[in-house]
């Protein structure tokens, strides 16, 4: 499940690189002209928060806890935070 949410950050990372390239004078897609680094970083922060909260809610689901045989599955959220 975690991978499905993290994949949402990849297009933002690509756009961030394109904005850096545009600021250095390189030719990039026209759609990048409407983006700023502040906007992309803000959206990435929001998406990271959504991923962390979603994963935490997933680990607190009784079905997930029963599947893994532990009520402490939520402790793995720490590693998701490190990865994000």
C-alpha positions in Angstrom: 0.0 0.0 0.0 2.8 2.4 0.9 4.3 2.2 -2.6 1.0 3.3 -4.2 1.0 6.6 -2.3 4.7 7.2 -2.7 4.4 7.0 -6.5 2.4 10.2 -6.3 5.6 12.1 -5.4 7.5 11.1 -8.5 5.9 13.5 -10.9 6.5 16.4 -8.5 10.2 15.5 -8.2 10.4 15.5 -12.0 8.7 18.9 -12.2 11.0 20.2 -9.5 14.0 19.2 -11.6 12.5 20.9 -14.6 11.9 24.1 -12.7 15.6 24.1 -11.6 16.6 23.6 -15.2 14.3 26.5 -16.3 15.8 28.8 -13.7 19.2 28.0 -15.1 18.2 29.0 -18.6 17.7 25.5 -20.1 14.8 24.9 -22.5 12.0 22.9 -20.7 8.3 22.1 -21.3 6.0 25.1 -21.6 3.8 23.8 -18.7 6.6 24.3 -16.3 6.4 28.1 -16.7 3.4 28.1 -14.4 5.3 26.4 -11.5 7.5 27.8 -8.9 9.8 26.0 -6.5 7.8 27.2 -3.5 4.6 25.7 -5.0 6.2 22.4 -5.8 7.8 22.2 -2.4 4.5 23.0 -0.7 2.6 20.4 -2.6 5.4 17.8 -1.8 5.0 18.6 1.9 1.3 18.2 1.8 1.6 14.9 -0.1 4.2 13.6 2.4 1.8 14.5 5.2 -1.1 12.7 3.5 1.1 9.6 2.9 2.2 9.4 6.5 -1.4 9.9 7.9 -2.8 7.3 5.4 -0.1 4.8 6.3 -0.7 5.4 10.0 -4.5 4.8 9.6 -3.7 1.7 7.6 -1.5 0.3 10.4 -4.2 1.0 12.9 -6.8 -1.1 11.0 -7.8 -4.2 13.0 -7.7 -6.4 9.9 -4.1 -5.3 9.2 -3.1 -5.9 12.8 -4.7 -9.3 12.7 -2.9 -10.1 9.4 0.5 -9.3 10.9 -0.4 -10.8 14.3 0.6 -7.6 16.2 -1.1 -4.5 17.5 2.2 -2.7 17.1 2.3 -2.4 13.4 1.9 1.3 13.7 5.5 1.5 14.9 6.6 0.9 11.3 5.3 4.4 10.5 8.7 5.7 11.7 10.3 4.1 8.7 7.7 5.6 6.3 8.6 9.0 7.7 12.3 8.4 7.2 11.6 7.3 3.6 9.4 10.3 2.8 
